[in-house]
Amino acid sequence: MLKAAGDAVSALRGQPLALALVVVNLLFLTGFAFMLREIAQAVARKDALLAKIASHCMK
């Protein structure tokens, strides 16, 4: 596994455009994962708030 990673890095050193594409893709995927996590947290907060409101209405 380490040898394959080393080979990939050495191959990308000779191809700066491919390296830039890999870096941009990794940044995009990281940003997308962060955005999904934030959306999931916002939905959880909304659900908790709606449950609290509903419990007050049922009294």
CYANA upper distance limits for C-alpha pairs under 8 A (distance plus 0.5 A):
  1 MET  CA      5 ALA  CA      6.78
  2 LEU  CA      6 GLY  CA      6.60
  3 LYS  CA      7 ASP  CA      6.59
  4 ALA  CA      8 ALA  CA      6.64
  5 ALA  CA      9 VAL  CA      6.71
  6 GLY  CA     10 SER  CA      6.67
  7 ASP  CA     11 ALA  CA      6.58
  8 ALA  CA     12 LEU  CA      6.66
  9 VAL  CA     13 ARG  CA      6.77
 10 SER  CA     14 GLY  CA      7.53
 11 ALA  CA     15 GLN  CA      7.39
 12 LEU  CA     16 PRO  CA      7.01
 12 LEU  CA     18 ALA  CA      6.94
 12 LEU  CA     19 LEU  CA      5.92
 13 ARG  CA     19 LEU  CA      7.69
 15 GLN  CA     19 LEU  CA      6.82
 16 PRO  CA     20 ALA  CA      6.59
 17 LEU  CA     21 LEU  CA      6.73
 18 ALA  CA     22 VAL  CA      6.72
 19 LEU  CA     23 VAL  CA      6.70
 20 ALA  CA     24 VAL  CA      6.59
 21 LEU  CA     25 ASN  CA      6.59
 22 VAL  CA     26 LEU  CA      6.68
 23 VAL  CA     27 LEU  CA      6.69
 24 VAL  CA     28 PHE  CA      6.61
 25 ASN  CA     29 LEU  CA      6.64
 26 LEU  CA     30 THR  CA      6.57
 27 LEU  CA     31 GLY  CA      6.60
 28 PHE  CA     32 PHE  CA      6.62
 29 LEU  CA     33 ALA  CA      6.62
 30 THR  CA     34 PHE  CA      6.72
 31 GLY  CA     35 MET  CA      6.65
 32 PHE  CA     36 LEU  CA      6.70
 33 ALA  CA     37 ARG  CA      6.74
 34 PHE  CA     38 GLU  CA      6.78
 35 MET  CA     39 ILE  CA      6.71
 36 LEU  CA     40 ALA  CA      6.63
 37 ARG  CA     41 GLN  CA      6.75
 38 GLU  CA     42 ALA  CA      6.68
 39 ILE  CA     43 VAL  CA      6.68
 40 ALA  CA     44 ALA  CA      6.71
 41 GLN  CA     45 ARG  CA      6.72
 42 ALA  CA     46 LYS  CA      6.65
 43 VAL  CA     47 ASP  CA      6.58
 44 ALA  CA     48 ALA  CA      6.69
 45 ARG  CA     49 LEU  CA      6.68
 46 LYS  CA     50 LEU  CA      6.62
 47 ASP  CA     51 ALA  CA      6.60
 48 ALA  CA     52 LYS  CA      6.72
 49 LEU  CA     53 ILE  CA      6.70
 50 LEU  CA     54 ALA  CA      6.52
 51 ALA  CA     55 SER  CA      6.59
 52 LYS  CA     56 HIS  CA      6.96
 53 ILE  CA     57 CYS  CA      6.90
 54 ALA  CA     58 MET  CA      6.80
 55 SER  CA     59 LYS  CA      7.28
